[in-house]
Amino acid sequence: MNRRDALLALSTAGSALWLGRGTTRSDESVPRTRMGIVTYAFGIHQKNKWAGRHEGLPAALALLEESHRLGAAGIQVELTTAQQAHAVQLRRRAEEYGMFIEATFSAPQSADDVDRFEKDIQTAKAAGATLARTAILPGRRYEQFKSLAEFKQAEKHGLQALEWAEPVLARQRFYLAVENHKDQRIEEKLETIKRVGSEFIGICVDVGNSFTLLEDPLETVRAFAPWALTVHFKDQAVRESETGFWFADVALGEGFIDLPAIVKVLRDAKPRIHFNLETITRDALSVPVLTKDFWVTMPDIPATQLARTLAVVKSKSTPKVFVKVSELPVDQQLALELGNVQRSLVYARERLSLS
């Protein structure tokens, strides 16, 4: 059975899609974009049960409905065996809407975890996904690790995780996109991907994360573009602090990143790649580049890269103190998050030709 026939067979399997009470449906007048939405862009809404919308729907279906209502092209969402019961329903509804599905789940953490990994892939495929985003190192590098040796050990384990994953990916004909997750710098990430040497393992290019490791966003995208499988798309704002700088997700077009240039680089390299909005409405992150601990795992970075980063922070620093999202009333948090997503979709459609 070829892939097309398999999809047709799956589309007739299972029960009819169940829509919960409170679900809103988009009408044809909603402007559409070519950009998807990552589950983390709606973290506050999901924590607060969508403020009464999509009542009773499983998480992935609720995100799909909301994303369709706003005119998004698809979603990137957690799809593991826990979501298996709703996978076919999710795929059928996405096909009805003409939307794509991408998964997110972890690579195998041990040889004994490979079976779980393969089952997650099977669930994702049943939902219509052909790739999953993952991260292979825990936490933010400058927060998580207390020594270079500790970082190197985690990096070694991350490589091993991909080596455990590769035979399964090849057998399932499924792709794994490893995010630059404030963990490895450009050369480290590329060395990891190249050492695995698999056509089924590439990169989820996050266009903002690597700035916290003193790398230029456009240079990062240029380096990763040949290996790009999917994109976490966002804009960032910065503000000077006593220990370095504050780093905040903002709606597209409201930060310092050269988004049009980044879109061009990625489209030139991979014309069919999916851009997924990952603006996370949360408190600004502290990046303590002026402290000793920040440098523990990166002792050999040239001073010129620190100087370049601080120059960008100084010249692009936002004049206003960042809002402490966690201290706002819930209704204001919800409104702020929805506004960030809506403004981003409009910007993508009208300013980035993602329509």
C-alpha positions in Angstrom: 0.0 0.0 0.0 1.4 3.4 -1.0 1.3 6.5 1.3 -1.7 8.0 -0.5 -3.7 4.7 -0.2 -2.8 4.4 3.4 -4.0 7.9 4.2 -7.3 7.2 2.4 -7.7 4.0 4.5 -7.0 5.9 7.7 -9.5 8.5 6.7 -12.3 6.0 6.8 -11.3 4.4 10.1 -12.4 5.2 13.6 -15.4 7.1 14.8 -16.7 10.5 13.5 -15.0 13.6 14.8 -16.4 14.7 18.0 -16.8 18.5 18.5 -17.1 19.7 22.0 -19.5 22.4 23.2 -18.2 25.9 22.8 -16.1 25.2 19.8 -16.0 28.2 17.3 -15.8 27.5 13.6 -14.2 29.8 11.1 -16.2 31.2 8.2 -14.7 31.7 4.7 -14.2 35.4 5.3 -11.3 34.9 7.7 -8.1 35.7 5.9 -5.8 32.7 5.7 -2.0 32.5 6.2 0.6 30.0 5.3 1.9 30.0 8.9 1.1 27.4 11.5 0.9 27.8 15.3 3.0 26.0 17.9 1.2 24.7 20.9 3.3 26.9 23.2 1.9 30.1 21.6 -1.4 29.3 23.4 0.1 28.1 26.7 -2.0 30.4 28.8 -5.2 29.5 27.0 -4.5 25.8 27.4 -3.7 26.2 31.1 -7.1 28.0 31.5 -9.1 25.6 29.4 -9.4 28.0 26.5 -11.5 30.4 28.7 -14.6 28.3 28.0 -14.0 27.7 24.3 -13.6 24.2 22.8 -15.1 22.6 25.9 -14.5 18.9 26.1 -12.1 18.7 23.1 -8.8 17.0 23.5 -5.8 19.4 23.5 -4.7 18.9 19.9 -8.2 19.2 18.5 -8.8 22.4 20.5 -5.6 23.9 19.2 -6.6 22.9 15.7 -10.0 24.5 16.0 -8.6 27.7 17.4 -5.9 28.0 14.8 -8.4 27.4 12.0 -10.6 30.1 13.5 -7.7 32.6 13.3 -6.7 31.7 9.8 -3.5 29.6 10.5 -2.3 27.0 8.1 -1.6 24.2 10.6 -0.4 23.3 14.0 2.6 21.8 15.8 1.4 20.0 18.8 2.3 17.2 21.2 1.3 13.9 19.7 2.2 10.8 21.7 0.5 7.6 22.5 -1.6 9.5 25.1 -3.3 11.2 22.1 -3.7 8.0 20.1 -7.5 7.8 20.5 -8.0 11.1 18.8 -5.2 10.9 16.1 -7.5 9.9 13.2 -10.1 12.5 14.2 -7.4 15.1 14.2 -6.2 14.2 10.8 -9.6 14.1 9.3 -10.5 17.5 10.6 -7.1 18.9 9.4 -7.8 17.5 6.0 -11.2 19.1 5.9 -9.7 22.5 6.8 -6.7 22.0 4.4 -4.3 22.4 7.4 -1.0 20.6 8.2 -0.1 18.7 11.3 3.3 18.5 12.8 4.1 16.6 16.0 6.3 17.3 19.0 7.7 14.6 21.3 11.0 13.5 22.8 13.7 11.3 21.2 14.5 8.0 22.9 16.1 8.6 26.3 17.5 5.1 26.5 17.6 1.8 24.5 14.6 0.7 26.5 12.7 3.9 25.4 12.9 3.1 21.6 9.6 1.3 21.6 7.8 4.3 23.2 9.4 6.5 20.5 8.2 4.3 17.7 4.7 4.2 19.1 4.7 8.0 19.3 5.7 8.1 15.6 2.8 5.8 14.7 0.4 8.1 16.6 1.8 11.1 14.8 1.5 9.4 11.4 -2.1 8.5 12.1 -2.8 12.2 12.8 -1.3 13.1 9.4 2.1 14.3 10.5 5.3 13.5 8.6 7.7 15.0 11.1 8.1 15.8 14.8 10.1 18.6 16.5 12.2 17.6 19.4 15.0 18.9 21.7 17.9 16.8 22.7 19.4 18.7 25.7 17.5 19.7 28.9 17.0 23.3 29.7 18.8 26.5 28.8 22.5 25.9 28.5 23.5 28.9 30.7 21.0 27.9 33.4 21.1 24.1 33.3 24.7 23.2 33.5 27.3 24.0 36.2 30.4 22.8 34.3 31.7 22.2 30.8 32.1 18.5 31.5 28.4 18.3 32.6 27.4 20.0 29.3 29.5 17.7 27.2 28.0 14.7 28.9 24.5 15.9 28.1 25.6 16.6 24.6 26.9 13.1 24.3 23.6 11.7 25.5 21.7 13.9 23.0 23.8 12.4 20.2 23.1 8.9 21.5 19.3 9.7 21.6 19.4 10.5 17.9 21.4 7.4 17.1 18.7 5.3 18.9 16.1 7.2 16.9 17.6 6.9 13.5 16.8 3.3 12.6 13.2 3.8 13.7 12.8 7.0 11.7 14.2 5.2 8.6 11.9 2.3 9.0 8.8 4.5 9.5 9.9 7.0 6.8 9.4 9.8 9.4 11.4 13.0 10.0 12.8 14.3 13.3 13.6 18.1 13.5 16.0 18.9 16.3 15.5 22.4 17.7 18.3 24.9 18.5 16.9 25.1 22.0 19.2 27.6 23.7 21.5 24.5 24.0 24.1 24.1 21.3 25.7 26.8 19.2 25.8 26.7 15.5 28.9 24.5 15.0 27.9 22.2 17.8 24.4 21.6 16.5 25.7 21.0 12.9 28.3 18.6 14.2 25.7 16.6 16.0 23.4 16.4 12.9 26.3 15.5 10.6 27.6 12.8 12.9 24.2 11.1 12.8 24.2 11.5 9.0 20.6 10.6 8.4 18.2 12.0 5.8 15.5 11.7 8.4 17.1 13.9 11.0 17.4 17.7 10.5 16.8 20.9 12.3 13.8 22.8 13.6 15.1 26.3 13.1 14.2 28.6 15.9 14.9 32.1 14.6 15.4 33.7 18.0 16.9 31.2 20.5 20.5 31.4 19.4 20.8 35.1 20.2 21.0 34.1 23.9 24.2 32.2 23.0 25.6 35.3 21.4 24.9 34.3 17.8 23.3 36.5 15.2 19.8 35.4 14.2 20.4 35.8 10.4 23.7 34.0 10.6 22.1 31.2 12.5 19.3 30.8 9.9 21.8 30.8 7.1 23.9 28.1 8.7 20.9 25.9 9.5 18.9 26.4 6.3 20.3 23.4 4.4 19.2 21.1 7.2 15.9 22.8 8.0 12.8 20.6 8.3 10.5 23.1 10.0 10.6 26.6 11.6 9.8 28.1 15.0 9.0 31.6 13.9 9.0 34.5 16.3 10.2 38.0 17.0 12.2 39.1 20.1 12.6 42.3 22.0 15.6 43.1 24.3 16.3 45.4 27.2 19.6 46.0 29.1 19.9 44.7 32.6 22.5 44.8 35.3 23.7 41.2 34.6 23.3 41.3 30.8 19.9 41.7 29.1 16.2 40.8 29.2 14.9 38.7 26.3 11.2 38.7 25.5 8.9 37.2 22.9 6.8 39.8 21.2 4.3 39.8 18.3 5.9 39.6 14.9 7.2 42.9 13.7 7.5 44.4 17.2 11.0 43.2 17.9 14.5 43.5 16.5 14.8 40.4 14.3 15.0 40.9 10.5 12.1 38.7 9.7 11.8 39.4 5.9 15.5 38.4 5.4 15.0 35.3 7.5 11.9 34.2 5.5 13.8 34.7 2.2 16.8 32.6 3.3 14.6 29.7 4.4 12.3 29.9 1.4 15.2 30.0 -0.9 16.7 26.9 0.7 13.4 25.0 1.4 10.5 26.5 -0.6 7.9 24.2 1.0 9.0 24.5 4.6 6.4 25.3 7.3 6.7 28.5 9.4 5.1 28.0 12.8 4.4 30.8 15.1 6.0 30.3 18.5 5.6 33.6 20.2 5.3 32.6 23.9 3.4 35.1 26.1 5.4 35.0 29.3 7.8 36.9 31.6 10.9 38.2 29.9 13.9 35.8 30.3 17.1 37.0 32.0 20.2 36.3 29.9 23.1 36.9 32.4 26.0 37.4 29.9 27.9 39.6 32.3 28.1 36.9 35.0 30.8 34.3 35.5 28.3 31.4 35.5 27.1 32.2 32.0 30.5 31.4 30.6 31.1 28.0 32.4 30.0 25.9 29.3 31.2 28.4 26.7 34.8 29.4 27.7 36.1 29.9 24.2 33.6 32.3 22.7 35.4 35.4 21.2 34.9 38.6 23.0 33.9 40.1 19.7 30.7 38.1 19.8 29.8 39.3 23.2 30.5 42.9 22.1 28.3 42.4 19.0 25.5 41.1 21.0 25.6 43.8 23.6 25.8 46.4 20.8 22.5 45.0 19.4 20.9 45.1 22.9 22.0 48.7 23.4 20.8 49.9 20.0 17.6 47.9 19.9 16.7 48.1 23.6 13.0 48.7 24.2 12.4 51.9 26.2 9.6 50.4 28.4 10.0 47.8 31.1 8.6 44.5 30.0 5.3 43.5 31.4 5.4 40.9 34.2 2.9 38.6 32.5 2.7 36.2 35.5 1.4 39.0 37.8 -1.4 40.0 35.5 -5.0 38.9 36.2 -5.9 35.8 34.2 -8.3 37.7 31.8 -5.5 40.1 30.9 -3.0 37.3 30.4 -5.5 35.7 28.0 -6.1 38.9 26.1 -2.4 39.6 25.8 -1.7 36.1 24.5 -4.5 36.2 21.9 -3.5 39.6 20.8 0.1 38.5 20.3 -1.0 35.6 18.1 -3.5 37.7 16.1 -1.1 40.6 15.4 1.5 38.1 14.4 -0.8 36.4 11.9 -1.7 39.7 10.3 2.0 40.7 10.1 2.9 37.4 8.5 0.1 37.7 5.9 0.6 41.4 5.1 4.3 42.0 5.5 6.0 38.6 4.9 3.9 37.3 2.0 2.8 34.3 4.1 -0.7 34.4 2.7 
